[in-house]
Each structure stands twice: as structure tokens, then as C-alpha cells.
Amino acid sequence: MRITRSEIWRATRTPDGPASERIRPLADAIEVEAWGPGADWAMEHVAHLIGLDDDWSDLRPSNVLLRTLLIQHPGLRLTRTSAVMEALMPAILEQKVTGTEAWRAWRAIVRRHSEPAPGPGDVRLPPDPATLAALPYYAFHPLGVERRRAETLKRATARAAELEALAAGPLETAYARLLAITGVGPWTAAEVAVRAFGDPDAVSVGDFHLPNLVSWTLAREPRGDDARMLELLEPYRGHRARVVRLLEASGVRAPRYGPRLSPRSIAGI
């Protein structure tokens, strides 16, 4: 994706082939254009992509901060891309590393193993899962990905067709199939579910920062664990992903103690 103040360019692989789309917010509408073999599919699904059918009307929190955030962010929505692998591949790279390390590795993989998207947007497609599945694990090492994440990525991409089909089925089945992949745990499954399926109740259990954010914003407790996070989010079951999204959009951060984890690079090791 490329995001500017006036538009968003997105490249994607649809069931009908690659596509790129340009999304521009206007005063009272959203303008969308698409290019490539998958352009029609992208246009048919753009309402889900921009969260047009994501209904927040039943979210009526008693918490003062959440009520205030709802007023401050009236257009906030969860999206549904229906693109499982495009959510799963980068989510695997985000496991147990800093965001900077994950983004750097994903960028390197896209540049090495992908191609330009159709259309005038100058964006690159996500890599074809079949291409990554065929690579030996050590081919990922120069790109900043150690063997554990590389092998998880290879296992997932080898099952791409099966996993993509999950977007059309029930959430319970999707979670079960994702968790059946060795190396994919609750955190990764939730990250995929909220992006690809638009699951409004997804909670990324196992996240490094999220328990502290929830504990601080909802209970003024500077530190929390997964159990405490789930306890505080329980009154909002059915909307927990929406509540987390509101808290992330608030700009509030839990107090920090001690040095931050520094990004590393394994490419030269």
C-alpha cells in the first residue's frame, strides 16, 4: 500500500488475478478505481475493504474514555479484505520481533520475490504464496528472517489455496484451520481474523504492548497481562476488536519503564 493525504493505492492478488486500486475520499463519497485482471473482483469487494458494512451501533460503552473516543472517531471502521494470505504472511513475520524488524523483512521479501501491480500506481503486489513455499528456508535469512519464522511461512504458503477459502466460511472454522498450522498461535490467528475476516471480537492474545495499553486506558494500571486484558475487555465481548482499535487510535500509551527493545538484523549473521 501507499498512503498519502489524498489517496490510498493498494495492490492485491484476487481470485481472478492481480489488481491495484486507488481509493480517494471526497467530501461526501469514496471514489475507487481499479486496474488488472482482478479489477472487477476488487471493485465488488471494496465496500468490505473500507468497512462500509462494519456496524458499531451496538457498541455503547459505559467507560468514559471509550464514549469520548467514539465521539472523536465517528468514521472508524474495521476492514475486511478477504485476502487471507496477504494478512497471514506479514503477521508471521511480526512474531516475536519488533515492528521495525518485521516491516524491514516484509519489504525485502516483496522487493525480491514480487512484481509491479497493474495500473499506474507504482506499487508492488504481495508475493505469490507459491513462490515463497518453493524457497528453501535459508533463502529467507539474507532478508532478515530466521529459520523458525521462515519455516512457518513456508508451511502456511504451501496451504494457500485452502487458507484463502476460509474467507467464505464461518469464523470458528477459520480460527481452527489457522491454529492447526505449526507456528501459528492465537496472536497470529487474531491478527489475520481482524484484517481478512473483519472479526469484530478478535483479541491478539500474546501481544507485547496490548495488555499494558488495555490495562492502562481502562483501569489506570500501568502493567497488565493477557488474563487482565481479557478481564477488562469481557464487558465488550462481541466488540473487543473495535474497543482495541479505539484505544489504539486514542494516542494514549502505557507508561514506559526501562530501555526499549532495539531492532536487530540477522541478515549478516
C-alpha positions, 0 to 999 in steps of 0.5 A: 500500500501507499498512503498519502493525504489524498489517496490510498493505492493498494495492490492485491492478488484476487481470485481472478488475478492481480489488481491495484486500486486507488481509493480517494475520499471526497467530501461526501463519497469514496471514489475507487478505481481499479486496474488488472485482471482482478479489477472487477473482483476488487471493485465488488469487494471494496465496500468490505475493504473500507468497512462500509458494512462494519456496524458499531451501533451496538457498541455503547460503552459505559467507560468514559474514555471509550464514549469520548473516543467514539465521539472523536472517531465517528468514521472508524471502521474495521476492514475486511479484505478477504485476502487471507494470505496477504494478512497471514504472511506479514503477521508471521513475520511480526512474531516475536520481533519488533515492528521495525524488524518485521516491516524491514523483512516484509519489504525485502521479501516483496522487493525480491520475490514480487512484481509491479501491480497493474495500473499506474500506481507504482506499487508492488503486489504481495508475493505469490504464496507459491513462490515463497513455499518453493524457497528453501528456508535459508533463502529467507535469512539474507532478508532478515528472517530466521529459520523458525519464522521462515519455516512457518511461512513456508508451511502456511504458503504451501496451504494457500489455496485452502487458507484463502477459502476460509474467507467464505466460511464461518469464523470458528472454522477459520480460527481452527484451520489457522491454529492447526498450522505449526507456528501459528498461535492465537496472536497470529490467528487474531491478527489475520481474523481482524484484517481478512475476516473483519472479526469484530471480537478478535483479541491478539492474545500474546501481544507485547504492548496490548495488555499494558495499553488495555490495562492502562486506558481502562483501569489506570494500571500501568502493567497488565497481562493477557488474563487482565486484558481479557478481564477488562475487555469481557464487558465488550465481548462481541466488540473487543476488536473495535474497543482495541482499535479505539484505544489504539487510535486514542494516542494514549500509551502505557507508561514506559519503564526501562530501555526499549527493545532495539531492532536487530538484523540477522541478515549478516549473521 
